[in-house]
C-alpha cells in the first residue's frame, strides 16, 4: 500500500467553486484513518493552505504543508519547519529596482498578510482573497523586509506580464547561463497576470524528496495528484503520478493515471484505486 497522498489544491483537491466536496473529504478522512499521510502541495503561501488543513484535520492526522511551490515545507502538527529555501534580500532588491520602471506591481508575504508599496491592483486583491490574507500597503517595500522571503509575485495585465517575465528571464536567467554563471532565480508565469520570482531549483518534486528523507520513505510510496504545469515535476517523481481530467495535456502526458476531474471527485477514484 502507498503511504503518502500528495494533493495540489486548485483544480485538484477543490472543485471549480474552490470547495472540497463532502465525498472527497470523506474519502480523504477515511484514508487518514488507515494511516495514510496527506500533503497539501501548492504554489499558495502557507496561510492560503490553512482553510483546507483544518477541513481535513491534517494536524490531528500528522499531515504536511508544502507551500510556495516547494520553497517551504512544514509539519501540520506544531508547524515544525522541515525545509525552506528563500531569496536573498539583495536578489529581491534587484528585481524590485527593475519592476519599479515598469507598469508592474510587486508583492510578497509575511505570516498572515501580503505587503506592497505599489498601488494595489485587481490581481493583488485576487491573490489576497484566494488566500484569505489582508493586503498591507507599506511605506517602503525593501525596508519592510526583515524576515525570510520565500517568493515574490509580480502583477500586471497579460501583455505587460509577458514582457516583464521575458525581460527578467533574459537578463537574470538566460544571460547568466550563457556566461556560465548560476542564476539566482526561477522566473515564470503561473497565470496570465502573475509572474513568480522564486529561489533557484525550487519545485514540488525537489521538496518532496526532502520529505521522503524526513519520513524515511521512498518516492515509490508517494501518490501525487495535480492539474497544472507546476505539478509536472512531482507527478514524474512519484511512485504513481496522477493527472486530473481537467489537467492540461502536457500534464496528462507525464502521468501514470488520469482520474476524473476536480468537479467529478477524481481524488476519490485515486484513493479507491491506490489506497
PASEBA-1860 file (N, C-alpha, C; in nm, 3 decimals):
! residues 275
1> XXXXXXXX> 0.084/-0.120/0.000/0.000/0.000/0.000/0.088/0.125/0.000 ~ 0.047/0.224/-0.074/0.118/0.351/-0.074/0.095/0.422/0.060 ~ 0.190/0.507/0.098/0.188/0.566/0.231/0.149/0.714/0.235 ~ 0.170/0.786/0.123/0.151/0.931/0.125/0.071/0.975/0.002 ~ -0.032/1.055/0.027/-0.114/1.113/-0.079/-0.082/1.262/-0.087 ~ -0.029/1.305/-0.200/0.011/1.445/-0.220/-0.090/1.511/-0.313 ~ -0.148/1.621/-0.267/-0.257/1.685/-0.338/-0.229/1.831/-0.368 ~ -0.228/1.866/-0.494/-0.238/2.007/-0.533/-0.374/2.058/-0.485
9> XXXXXXXX> -0.388/2.189/-0.470/-0.514/2.244/-0.420/-0.608/2.281/-0.535 ~ -0.577/2.390/-0.602/-0.668/2.446/-0.702/-0.673/2.358/-0.827 ~ -0.793/2.316/-0.862/-0.809/2.230/-0.979/-0.787/2.083/-0.952 ~ -0.755/2.050/-0.827/-0.727/1.910/-0.791/-0.809/1.870/-0.668 ~ -0.768/1.919/-0.552/-0.843/1.890/-0.429/-0.978/1.961/-0.429 ~ -0.980/2.085/-0.476/-1.103/2.164/-0.473/-1.171/2.165/-0.610 ~ -1.302/2.182/-0.607/-1.378/2.189/-0.732/-1.373/2.331/-0.788 ~ -1.451/2.357/-0.889/-1.446/2.489/-0.955/-1.494/2.602/-0.865
17> XXXXXXXX> -1.561/2.568/-0.756/-1.605/2.668/-0.658/-1.506/2.683/-0.544 ~ -1.386/2.623/-0.559/-1.279/2.629/-0.458/-1.323/2.560/-0.327 ~ -1.406/2.458/-0.340/-1.455/2.384/-0.224/-1.412/2.238/-0.232 ~ -1.388/2.178/-0.114/-1.371/2.032/-0.106/-1.510/1.973/-0.092 ~ -1.548/1.885/-0.183/-1.682/1.826/-0.174/-1.689/1.730/-0.056 ~ -1.807/1.708/0.000/-1.821/1.611/0.110/-1.769/1.473/0.073 ~ -1.793/1.430/-0.051/-1.748/1.297/-0.093/-1.596/1.286/-0.092 ~ -1.530/1.389/-0.141/-1.384/1.390/-0.143/-1.329/1.398/-0.001
25> XXXXXXXX> -1.387/1.482/0.081/-1.340/1.495/0.220/-1.356/1.361/0.293 ~ -1.469/1.296/0.276/-1.492/1.168/0.345/-1.388/1.063/0.304 ~ -1.356/1.061/0.175/-1.258/0.963/0.127/-1.119/0.991/0.184 ~ -1.082/1.120/0.192/-0.951/1.156/0.248/-0.946/1.125/0.397 ~ -1.054/1.155/0.467/-1.057/1.126/0.611/-1.047/0.976/0.636 ~ -1.112/0.897/0.553/-1.106/0.751/0.569/-0.964/0.701/0.543 ~ -0.898/0.757/0.442/-0.760/0.718/0.412/-0.668/0.752/0.529 ~ -0.687/0.869/0.588/-0.605/0.908/0.702/-0.628/0.816/0.822
33> XXXXXXXX> -0.751/0.771/0.838/-0.780/0.680/0.949/-0.709/0.546/0.932 ~ -0.668/0.515/0.808/-0.595/0.391/0.780/-0.443/0.414/0.784 ~ -0.402/0.535/0.821/-0.259/0.563/0.836/-0.195/0.635/0.720 ~ -0.271/0.670/0.617/-0.216/0.744/0.504/-0.188/0.888/0.547 ~ -0.070/0.938/0.512/-0.034/1.077/0.539/-0.069/1.162/0.417 ~ -0.125/1.280/0.443/-0.168/1.369/0.335/-0.080/1.493/0.333 ~ -0.035/1.530/0.214/0.045/1.650/0.193/-0.034/1.743/0.101 ~ -0.057/1.867/0.144/-0.112/1.969/0.056/0.005/2.040/-0.010
41> XXXXXXXX> 0.013/2.035/-0.143/0.128/2.086/-0.218/0.081/2.192/-0.316 ~ 0.117/2.317/-0.289/0.058/2.428/-0.365/0.158/2.542/-0.386 ~ 0.131/2.621/-0.487/0.205/2.746/-0.504/0.160/2.853/-0.407 ~ 0.051/2.828/-0.337/-0.001/2.927/-0.242/0.096/2.947/-0.125 ~ 0.088/3.063/-0.059/0.160/3.079/0.067/0.101/2.986/0.173 ~ 0.175/2.963/0.280/0.129/2.871/0.383/-0.007/2.912/0.438 ~ -0.026/3.041/0.457/-0.155/3.090/0.509/-0.271/3.049/0.418 ~ -0.246/3.039/0.289/-0.351/3.002/0.195/-0.391/2.856/0.199
49> XXXXXXXX> -0.314/2.775/0.275/-0.347/2.633/0.290/-0.424/2.604/0.418 ~ -0.430/2.701/0.508/-0.484/2.675/0.642/-0.630/2.629/0.640 ~ -0.709/2.691/0.555/-0.851/2.654/0.549/-0.868/2.505/0.519 ~ -0.790/2.454/0.424/-0.802/2.314/0.383/-0.735/2.222/0.484 ~ -0.629/2.270/0.547/-0.565/2.196/0.655/-0.666/2.166/0.766 ~ -0.747/2.266/0.801/-0.847/2.248/0.906/-0.959/2.155/0.860 ~ -1.005/2.174/0.737/-1.115/2.091/0.687/-1.079/1.943/0.687 ~ -0.952/1.913/0.665/-0.908/1.773/0.654/-0.843/1.722/0.782
57> XXXXXXXX> -0.846/1.803/0.887/-0.788/1.762/1.016/-0.645/1.713/1.001 ~ -0.565/1.784/0.923/-0.428/1.739/0.899/-0.344/1.742/1.026 ~ -0.367/1.839/1.112/-0.287/1.847/1.234/-0.304/1.722/1.319 ~ -0.429/1.678/1.332/-0.457/1.560/1.413/-0.405/1.432/1.348 ~ -0.389/1.435/1.216/-0.351/1.314/1.142/-0.208/1.315/1.091 ~ -0.128/1.412/1.137/0.014/1.412/1.101/0.042/1.446/0.957 ~ -0.035/1.539/0.900/-0.014/1.579/0.762/0.094/1.685/0.747 ~ 0.113/1.729/0.622/0.220/1.823/0.590/0.169/1.931/0.494
65> XXXXXXXX> 0.235/2.048/0.498/0.202/2.160/0.410/0.325/2.196/0.328 ~ 0.316/2.180/0.197/0.420/2.221/0.104/0.368/2.345/0.034 ~ 0.424/2.460/0.067/0.374/2.587/0.015/0.477/2.656/-0.073 ~ 0.436/2.765/-0.137/0.526/2.842/-0.226/0.592/2.751/-0.330 ~ 0.517/2.656/-0.383/0.568/2.562/-0.484/0.687/2.481/-0.436 ~ 0.704/2.471/-0.306/0.812/2.391/-0.251/0.918/2.470/-0.178 ~ 0.906/2.602/-0.173/1.006/2.682/-0.102/0.993/2.669/0.049 ~ 0.881/2.613/0.096/0.863/2.593/0.240/0.785/2.463/0.264
73> XXXXXXXX> 0.833/2.383/0.356/0.768/2.257/0.393/0.759/2.250/0.544 ~ 0.637/2.235/0.594/0.617/2.227/0.739/0.530/2.108/0.773 ~ 0.549/2.059/0.896/0.461/1.957/0.950/0.338/2.028/1.007 ~ 0.221/1.978/0.975/0.099/2.044/1.018/0.090/2.054/1.169 ~ 0.125/1.949/1.238/0.119/1.948/1.384/0.236/2.027/1.441 ~ 0.208/2.144/1.498/0.311/2.226/1.558/0.388/2.314/1.462 ~ 0.355/2.306/1.332/0.423/2.389/1.232/0.575/2.371/1.230 ~ 0.621/2.250/1.259/0.765/2.224/1.254/0.817/2.248/1.112
81> XXXXXXXX> 0.920/2.332/1.100/0.981/2.360/0.970/1.074/2.246/0.932 ~ 1.046/2.184/0.818/1.126/2.071/0.770/1.226/2.117/0.665 ~ 1.185/2.208/0.580/1.271/2.251/0.468/1.226/2.389/0.424 ~ 1.324/2.472/0.387/1.291/2.607/0.340/1.401/2.658/0.248 ~ 1.360/2.726/0.141/1.451/2.799/0.055/1.399/2.941/0.043 ~ 1.490/3.037/0.047/1.449/3.177/0.044/1.532/3.256/-0.058 ~ 1.481/3.374/-0.091/1.552/3.467/-0.176/1.641/3.556/-0.090 ~ 1.763/3.579/-0.135/1.849/3.676/-0.068/1.789/3.816/-0.084
89> XXXXXXXX> 1.806/3.899/0.018/1.748/4.033/0.012/1.801/4.112/-0.106 ~ 1.929/4.097/-0.136/1.986/4.171/-0.248/1.926/4.126/-0.382 ~ 1.886/3.999/-0.389/1.821/3.950/-0.511/1.679/4.005/-0.524 ~ 1.609/4.017/-0.411/1.478/4.081/-0.412/1.492/4.227/-0.456 ~ 1.593/4.296/-0.404/1.615/4.437/-0.436/1.642/4.456/-0.585 ~ 1.714/4.361/-0.645/1.746/4.371/-0.788/1.619/4.365/-0.872 ~ 1.529/4.273/-0.838/1.402/4.263/-0.910/1.316/4.386/-0.882 ~ 1.314/4.429/-0.758/1.235/4.547/-0.721/1.277/4.668/-0.804
97> XXXXXXXX> 1.406/4.691/-0.815/1.454/4.807/-0.891/1.413/4.798/-1.038 ~ 1.411/4.678/-1.091/1.372/4.660/-1.232/1.223/4.691/-1.252 ~ 1.138/4.635/-1.169/0.994/4.647/-1.194/0.940/4.786/-1.159 ~ 1.013/4.860/-1.078/0.966/4.995/-1.048/0.967/5.084/-1.172 ~ 1.043/5.044/-1.274/1.046/5.118/-1.400/0.944/5.065/-1.501 ~ 0.867/4.966/-1.461/0.764/4.908/-1.548/0.626/4.933/-1.487 ~ 0.525/4.905/-1.563/0.387/4.916/-1.513/0.350/4.782/-1.449 ~ 0.423/4.748/-1.342/0.410/4.616/-1.280/0.406/4.633/-1.129
105> XXXXXXXX> 0.315/4.563/-1.062/0.310/4.562/-0.916/0.398/4.451/-0.860 ~ 0.433/4.463/-0.733/0.516/4.361/-0.669/0.470/4.340/-0.526 ~ 0.447/4.213/-0.490/0.405/4.179/-0.355/0.493/4.066/-0.301 ~ 0.492/4.054/-0.169/0.547/3.936/-0.105/0.461/3.906/0.017 ~ 0.505/3.811/0.098/0.419/3.755/0.203/0.493/3.750/0.336 ~ 0.419/3.773/0.443/0.474/3.754/0.577/0.361/3.715/0.671 ~ 0.376/3.600/0.734/0.275/3.549/0.826/0.137/3.549/0.760 ~ 0.044/3.633/0.809/-0.093/3.628/0.757/-0.127/3.747/0.668
113> XXXXXXXX> -0.025/3.815/0.614/-0.056/3.929/0.527/0.037/3.934/0.406 ~ -0.014/4.004/0.304/0.059/4.036/0.182/0.103/4.182/0.195 ~ 0.222/4.215/0.149/0.264/4.355/0.157/0.316/4.405/0.022 ~ 0.301/4.535/0.002/0.345/4.601/-0.120/0.361/4.749/-0.094 ~ 0.440/4.815/-0.175/0.436/4.962/-0.176/0.393/5.013/-0.314 ~ 0.347/4.918/-0.398/0.289/4.954/-0.528/0.141/4.987/-0.509 ~ 0.080/5.059/-0.604/-0.066/5.074/-0.599/-0.133/4.937/-0.602 ~ -0.231/4.915/-0.516/-0.298/4.785/-0.509/-0.385/4.767/-0.632
121> XXXXXXXX> -0.362/4.659/-0.708/-0.439/4.634/-0.830/-0.533/4.515/-0.811 ~ -0.611/4.487/-0.914/-0.711/4.380/-0.905/-0.646/4.242/-0.887 ~ -0.525/4.225/-0.937/-0.458/4.095/-0.927/-0.407/4.071/-0.785 ~ -0.361/4.176/-0.721/-0.323/4.164/-0.579/-0.444/4.131/-0.494 ~ -0.555/4.197/-0.525/-0.678/4.170/-0.447/-0.724/4.027/-0.467 ~ -0.709/3.974/-0.588/-0.744/3.834/-0.614/-0.656/3.741/-0.532 ~ -0.526/3.764/-0.531/-0.434/3.681/-0.455/-0.467/3.685/-0.306 ~ -0.500/3.804/-0.257/-0.535/3.818/-0.115/-0.664/3.742/-0.083
129> XXXXXXXX> -0.763/3.754/-0.171/-0.892/3.689/-0.146/-0.880/3.537/-0.151 ~ -0.809/3.484/-0.248/-0.792/3.339/-0.261/-0.727/3.280/-0.136 ~ -0.632/3.354/-0.080/-0.553/3.301/0.031/-0.600/3.346/0.168 ~ -0.706/3.427/0.172/-0.758/3.472/0.300/-0.660/3.561/0.375 ~ -0.592/3.649/0.304/-0.491/3.735/0.363/-0.525/3.882/0.337 ~ -0.486/3.968/0.429/-0.504/4.110/0.408/-0.385/4.167/0.329 ~ -0.408/4.280/0.262/-0.300/4.350/0.193/-0.260/4.470/0.277 ~ -0.130/4.481/0.305/-0.079/4.598/0.375/0.006/4.680/0.278
137> XXXXXXXX> -0.031/4.807/0.264/0.048/4.897/0.181/0.152/4.962/0.270 ~ 0.277/4.921/0.254/0.385/4.966/0.342/0.458/5.084/0.279 ~ 0.522/5.168/0.359/0.591/5.286/0.303/0.706/5.250/0.209 ~ 0.781/5.144/0.242/0.899/5.107/0.163/0.911/4.955/0.161 ~ 0.894/4.897/0.044/0.892/4.751/0.028/1.020/4.689/0.083 ~ 1.135/4.739/0.040/1.261/4.677/0.081/1.290/4.699/0.228 ~ 1.257/4.814/0.282/1.280/4.839/0.424/1.192/4.750/0.511 ~ 1.079/4.708/0.458/0.986/4.624/0.535/1.039/4.482/0.553
145> XXXXXXXX> 1.129/4.439/0.465/1.176/4.301/0.467/1.284/4.283/0.573 ~ 1.244/4.221/0.683/1.337/4.188/0.792/1.316/4.042/0.833 ~ 1.280/3.958/0.735/1.243/3.819/0.757/1.270/3.742/0.628 ~ 1.275/3.610/0.632/1.299/3.532/0.510/1.186/3.550/0.408 ~ 1.222/3.560/0.282/1.125/3.576/0.173/1.130/3.451/0.086 ~ 1.020/3.378/0.081/1.013/3.256/0.000/0.979/3.284/-0.145 ~ 0.903/3.392/-0.168/0.855/3.418/-0.304/0.814/3.563/-0.318 ~ 0.838/3.620/-0.436/0.779/3.748/-0.473/0.686/3.724/-0.591
153> XXXXXXXX> 0.580/3.800/-0.597/0.482/3.787/-0.704/0.468/3.922/-0.773 ~ 0.484/3.923/-0.906/0.469/4.043/-0.986/0.333/4.039/-1.054 ~ 0.264/4.151/-1.056/0.127/4.155/-1.107/0.113/4.259/-1.216 ~ 0.044/4.220/-1.324/0.024/4.312/-1.437/-0.073/4.247/-1.535 ~ -0.136/4.328/-1.621/-0.217/4.269/-1.729/-0.132/4.179/-1.818 ~ -0.198/4.097/-1.896/-0.133/3.991/-1.975/-0.009/4.038/-2.051 ~ -0.023/4.139/-2.136/0.088/4.182/-2.221/0.206/4.233/-2.139 ~ 0.176/4.314/-2.037/0.283/4.367/-1.953/0.352/4.256/-1.873
161> XXXXXXXX> 0.271/4.159/-1.826/0.328/4.047/-1.750/0.417/3.962/-1.840 ~ 0.375/3.940/-1.964/0.456/3.861/-2.057/0.590/3.931/-2.084 ~ 0.583/4.061/-2.109/0.707/4.136/-2.134/0.798/4.132/-2.011 ~ 0.741/4.152/-1.894/0.818/4.152/-1.770/0.889/4.019/-1.750 ~ 0.817/3.909/-1.768/0.876/3.777/-1.749/0.990/3.755/-1.849 ~ 0.967/3.788/-1.975/1.069/3.766/-2.078/1.192/3.851/-2.052 ~ 1.171/3.976/-2.013/1.282/4.066/-1.986/1.365/4.017/-1.868 ~ 1.299/3.983/-1.757/1.371/3.938/-1.638/1.439/3.803/-1.661
169> XXXXXXXX> 1.371/3.714/-1.732/1.430/3.582/-1.760/1.554/3.595/-1.849 ~ 1.544/3.681/-1.951/1.660/3.702/-2.039/1.778/3.759/-1.962 ~ 1.750/3.857/-1.876/1.858/3.929/-1.808/1.917/3.852/-1.690 ~ 1.832/3.781/-1.615/1.878/3.721/-1.490/1.883/3.569/-1.489 ~ 1.835/3.506/-1.595/1.845/3.361/-1.604/1.926/3.321/-1.727 ~ 1.877/3.355/-1.846/1.946/3.312/-1.968/2.085/3.372/-1.981 ~ 2.098/3.500/-1.950/2.229/3.566/-1.963/2.330/3.505/-1.867 ~ 2.286/3.472/-1.748/2.375/3.408/-1.650/2.418/3.270/-1.702
177> XXXXXXXX> 2.323/3.193/-1.752/2.354/3.059/-1.801/2.451/3.064/-1.919 ~ 2.428/3.159/-2.009/2.516/3.172/-2.126/2.658/3.213/-2.086 ~ 2.668/3.285/-1.973/2.800/3.327/-1.924/2.864/3.222/-1.833 ~ 2.797/3.108/-1.819/2.850/3.002/-1.735/2.832/3.029/-1.586 ~ 2.741/3.119/-1.552/2.714/3.152/-1.412/2.584/3.086/-1.368 ~ 2.570/3.069/-1.238/2.448/3.010/-1.183/2.345/3.121/-1.158 ~ 2.228/3.113/-1.219/2.125/3.215/-1.191/2.081/3.210/-1.045 ~ 2.020/3.317/-1.000/1.973/3.325/-0.862/1.825/3.295/-0.849
185> XXXXXXXX> 1.754/3.285/-0.962/1.608/3.279/-0.957/1.551/3.171/-1.048 ~ 1.428/3.131/-1.018/1.334/3.077/-1.115/1.232/3.187/-1.141 ~ 1.206/3.218/-1.267/1.110/3.322/-1.301/1.014/3.265/-1.406 ~ 0.885/3.267/-1.376/0.788/3.209/-1.468/0.649/3.270/-1.443 ~ 0.561/3.252/-1.539/0.423/3.298/-1.523/0.336/3.182/-1.476 ~ 0.265/3.200/-1.367/0.171/3.099/-1.319/0.030/3.126/-1.367 ~ 0.001/3.251/-1.399/-0.125/3.295/-1.458/-0.090/3.405/-1.558 ~ -0.182/3.439/-1.649/-0.150/3.548/-1.743/-0.110/3.678/-1.674
193> XXXXXXXX> -0.158/3.698/-1.550/-0.135/3.823/-1.478/-0.038/3.809/-1.361 ~ 0.022/3.691/-1.342/0.116/3.667/-1.231/0.252/3.622/-1.286 ~ 0.357/3.688/-1.240/0.494/3.643/-1.266/0.555/3.605/-1.131 ~ 0.597/3.480/-1.118/0.653/3.431/-0.992/0.805/3.444/-0.994 ~ 0.859/3.495/-0.887/1.004/3.503/-0.868/1.038/3.416/-0.748 ~ 1.109/3.305/-0.774/1.133/3.202/-0.674/1.283/3.176/-0.660 ~ 1.324/3.118/-0.549/1.464/3.072/-0.540/1.493/2.969/-0.649 ~ 1.618/2.961/-0.689/1.657/2.868/-0.794/1.634/2.723/-0.752
201> XXXXXXXX> 1.597/2.643/-0.853/1.583/2.497/-0.835/1.479/2.457/-0.731 ~ 1.375/2.536/-0.722/1.264/2.501/-0.633/1.149/2.450/-0.718 ~ 1.104/2.331/-0.686/0.979/2.280/-0.742/0.923/2.178/-0.643 ~ 0.806/2.130/-0.670/0.740/2.040/-0.575/0.816/1.909/-0.557 ~ 0.873/1.856/-0.665/0.945/1.729/-0.655/1.068/1.740/-0.567 ~ 1.144/1.847/-0.582/1.266/1.863/-0.502/1.233/1.866/-0.353 ~ 1.123/1.930/-0.318/1.085/1.939/-0.177/1.025/1.808/-0.128 ~ 0.955/1.737/-0.213/0.905/1.605/-0.173/1.019/1.508/-0.149
209> XXXXXXXX> 1.130/1.526/-0.218/1.248/1.442/-0.190/1.297/1.468/-0.047 ~ 1.292/1.594/-0.004/1.329/1.627/0.134/1.230/1.564/0.233 ~ 1.103/1.561/0.196/1.003/1.498/0.281/1.029/1.348/0.294 ~ 1.063/1.285/0.183/1.092/1.141/0.188/1.209/1.112/0.283 ~ 1.311/1.197/0.278/1.425/1.180/0.370/1.378/1.194/0.514 ~ 1.295/1.295/0.539/1.246/1.321/0.673/1.164/1.204/0.726 ~ 1.081/1.146/0.639/0.993/1.038/0.681/1.059/0.900/0.674 ~ 1.174/0.892/0.608/1.241/0.763/0.592/1.168/0.671/0.497
217> XXXXXXXX> 1.113/0.729/0.390/1.039/0.650/0.292/1.099/0.672/0.154 ~ 1.051/0.595/0.057/1.097/0.605/-0.081/0.993/0.680/-0.164 ~ 1.037/0.739/-0.273/0.943/0.813/-0.359/0.833/0.723/-0.416 ~ 0.861/0.592/-0.422/0.759/0.499/-0.472/0.641/0.488/-0.376 ~ 0.659/0.539/-0.253/0.549/0.539/-0.155/0.451/0.654/-0.178 ~ 0.485/0.745/-0.270/0.403/0.864/-0.294/0.305/0.844/-0.409 ~ 0.185/0.895/-0.390/0.089/0.914/-0.500/0.065/1.065/-0.508 ~ 0.102/1.126/-0.620/0.094/1.271/-0.635/-0.010/1.308/-0.740
225> XXXXXXXX> -0.100/1.400/-0.705/-0.211/1.437/-0.792/-0.208/1.586/-0.823 ~ -0.226/1.620/-0.951/-0.226/1.761/-0.988/-0.286/1.786/-1.124 ~ -0.290/1.914/-1.159/-0.351/1.952/-1.287/-0.273/2.056/-1.365 ~ -0.174/2.122/-1.301/-0.107/2.235/-1.364/0.039/2.208/-1.398 ~ 0.098/2.305/-1.470/0.238/2.292/-1.509/0.329/2.274/-1.387 ~ 0.296/2.341/-1.277/0.383/2.331/-1.159/0.368/2.197/-1.086 ~ 0.279/2.112/-1.136/0.263/1.977/-1.079/0.341/1.870/-1.156 ~ 0.393/1.906/-1.272/0.459/1.806/-1.358/0.576/1.741/-1.286
233> XXXXXXXX> 0.656/1.819/-1.216/0.775/1.761/-1.152/0.738/1.655/-1.050 ~ 0.636/1.681/-0.968/0.600/1.582/-0.866/0.526/1.463/-0.925 ~ 0.451/1.484/-1.034/0.384/1.372/-1.100/0.488/1.277/-1.159 ~ 0.594/1.333/-1.214/0.703/1.250/-1.266/0.779/1.180/-1.153 ~ 0.794/1.247/-1.041/0.875/1.197/-0.931/0.810/1.083/-0.854 ~ 0.679/1.087/-0.843/0.606/0.996/-0.754/0.609/0.851/-0.802 ~ 0.584/0.761/-0.707/0.562/0.622/-0.744/0.445/0.610/-0.839 ~ 0.338/0.685/-0.811/0.224/0.696/-0.902/0.194/0.844/-0.921
241> XXXXXXXX> 0.202/0.890/-1.043/0.170/1.028/-1.077/0.033/1.034/-1.141 ~ -0.054/1.119/-1.086/-0.193/1.125/-1.132/-0.225/1.265/-1.185 ~ -0.285/1.270/-1.302/-0.336/1.395/-1.358/-0.488/1.393/-1.351 ~ -0.544/1.509/-1.320/-0.689/1.522/-1.322/-0.738/1.529/-1.466 ~ -0.863/1.493/-1.489/-0.919/1.501/-1.624/-0.920/1.644/-1.677 ~ -0.924/1.741/-1.585/-0.923/1.882/-1.624/-0.782/1.937/-1.639 ~ -0.680/1.851/-1.626/-0.541/1.895/-1.637/-0.507/1.932/-1.782 ~ -0.402/2.011/-1.796/-0.350/2.043/-1.928/-0.295/1.915/-1.991
249> XXXXXXXX> -0.295/1.911/-2.124/-0.250/1.791/-2.195/-0.105/1.756/-2.160 ~ -0.021/1.858/-2.139/0.119/1.834/-2.106/0.133/1.762/-1.971 ~ 0.038/1.787/-1.882/0.040/1.722/-1.751/-0.007/1.578/-1.765 ~ -0.113/1.557/-1.841/-0.162/1.421/-1.863/-0.056/1.332/-1.929 ~ 0.025/1.394/-2.014/0.125/1.317/-2.089/0.230/1.252/-1.999 ~ 0.256/1.309/-1.881/0.359/1.254/-1.793/0.300/1.169/-1.680 ~ 0.167/1.159/-1.675/0.102/1.089/-1.564/0.094/0.938/-1.588 ~ 0.092/0.864/-1.477/0.070/0.720/-1.483/-0.079/0.687/-1.494
257> XXXXXXXX> -0.161/0.779/-1.448/-0.305/0.756/-1.444/-0.376/0.889/-1.455 ~ -0.484/0.893/-1.532/-0.568/1.013/-1.542/-0.701/0.980/-1.475 ~ -0.733/1.055/-1.371/-0.856/1.032/-1.296/-0.965/1.128/-1.341 ~ -1.079/1.124/-1.274/-1.186/1.217/-1.306/-1.147/1.361/-1.275 ~ -1.229/1.453/-1.317/-1.197/1.595/-1.298/-1.219/1.636/-1.153 ~ -1.179/1.758/-1.122/-1.199/1.811/-0.987/-1.346/1.836/-0.957 ~ -1.430/1.839/-1.060/-1.574/1.852/-1.040/-1.645/1.716/-1.042 ~ -1.565/1.609/-1.053/-1.620/1.473/-1.055/-1.562/1.388/-0.941
265> XXXXXXXX> -1.510/1.454/-0.838/-1.448/1.382/-0.725/-1.340/1.285/-0.770 ~ -1.254/1.335/-0.859/-1.148/1.250/-0.913/-1.054/1.196/-0.807 ~ -1.037/1.267/-0.696/-0.948/1.221/-0.589/-1.005/1.095/-0.522 ~ -1.137/1.083/-0.517/-1.198/0.963/-0.459/-1.157/0.839/-0.539 ~ -1.157/0.851/-0.670/-1.114/0.739/-0.755/-0.970/0.700/-0.726 ~ -0.884/0.799/-0.706/-0.743/0.774/-0.676/-0.730/0.698/-0.543 ~ -0.801/0.743/-0.443/-0.793/0.678/-0.311/-0.844/0.534/-0.319 ~ -0.954/0.515/-0.390/-1.008/0.379/-0.405/-0.910/0.287/-0.478
273> XXX> -0.838/0.341/-0.574/-0.750/0.260/-0.659/-0.615/0.231/-0.594 ~ -0.561/0.328/-0.520/-0.422/0.315/-0.474/-0.405/0.308/-0.321 ~ -0.513/0.329/-0.248/-0.502/0.325/-0.101/-0.604/0.230/-0.039
END
